[in-house]
Amino acid sequence: MKASSSDVRPFGLQSSEASIFLNGRESGGPSLGHRSQGPPGRRGSCRGQDLCGLPLPGGAMFLFPTGAAAFSGAVTHTLSTALLAFEMTGQIAHILPVTLAVLIANAIAQKSQPSFYDGTIIVKKLPYLPRIRSRHMGSYKVTTQEFMNTTFLALPLDAAFQQILRAVTSTEDLEYPVVDNMETQMLVGMVRRSELIQLLQTSEDDSRCTPPKEQGDKTRPNQSLGRGCTIDPVTLQLSPWTSLHQAHNLFELLSLQRAFVTELGKIVGVVSRNEIRKAIEDLANPKVAK
C-alpha cells in the first residue's frame, strides 16, 4: 500500500512539520536547506544557510574566521593571523572582535607553552635564545658575574708559534681575546680563528722554504701574534654588574654570539648564548634546596 503525502515524515519530522516541508518544496518555497518551522516552544534542527537562527553573513561567517584566527595566533604566538583571516574572508567589518580574540588567545598561550616555531627549534636542539617573560622580575637582580664563563683562553700580543698552535688545537672557539700580557690581562682586542690558522700555515711555509742553516727559533718576533694577525677592536663589553635582562636584550637586538666581560679594562669572563640560555632556564625553573 502506497503511503500518501500526508503520512510521509522525512527526517523524523512531525506531521505538521512534514506538510510544511513538502508544501514548501512543491511550491518553490523553503525546503531542506532551511530551518523547519515547528511549534512555538520547540526549536528546529540547524541546517544549511541558517545556523540556529543566526544567518551565515552575520553569524557563522563571523564565528568561523574568529575561531580560526584565534587558534592560529595561539599556536604561532603572532597577530598576523587576524589579517590573514580578513584577507581570506573579506569580512573586515568584524576587525575588532577578531583582533580581540587573537590578543586573548596569544596572552593565554604565551604563558603556558612556547610557540610552534620555538617548539620546533627546541626539539631539534638548534641554537635558541628563550624570551624572558614579564613576570620574571628576578632577571634584573641576576648579574653577569653569576653566570659568565670564567674558564676562557686569552692570547697575549707576543704569543709565539707554539702558544698559538696549542690554542687552536685545544679549543674550537671562533674568536679569542687578546691581552697585553698574561699578568695584567688588559683586553686590547680579539683575533679570529681563521687569522690564527692562516698565521700558522704561513709560518710553516716559511720554515720549509728557509734553508736549515738559516732557520732560527720558531718563536722569533716576526711570527708573533701582534705582528702576523689582524687584531679587531672590541666595541661591546659587558660589566660584571650587567643584569641578565640587559645582556639578553643586547644579544637579541645585536644578534651577538658571545661577549667579553671586563672589569676596569681587565677581562674576567666570557658570556655566550649558552650561558644566557642556562641562566634564563634556571630563573624559570629554580632549583629546590634539599
Buried (B, 14 or more C-beta within 10 A) or exposed (E): EEEEEEEEBEEEBEEEBBBBBBEBEEEEEBBEEBBBEBEEEEEBEEBEEBBEEBEBEEBBBBBBBBBBBBBBBBBBBBBEBBBBBBEEBEBEEBEEEBBEBBBEBBEEBBEEEBBEEBEEBEEEEEEEBBBBEEEBEBBEEBBBBEBBEEEBEBBBBBBBBEBBBEBBEEEEBEBBBBBBEEEEBEBBBBBBBEBBEBBBEEBEEEBEEEEEEEEEEEEEEEBBBBEBBEBEEBEEBBBBEBBBBBBBEBBBEEEBEBBBBBEEEEBBBBBBBBBBBEBBEBBBEEEEEE
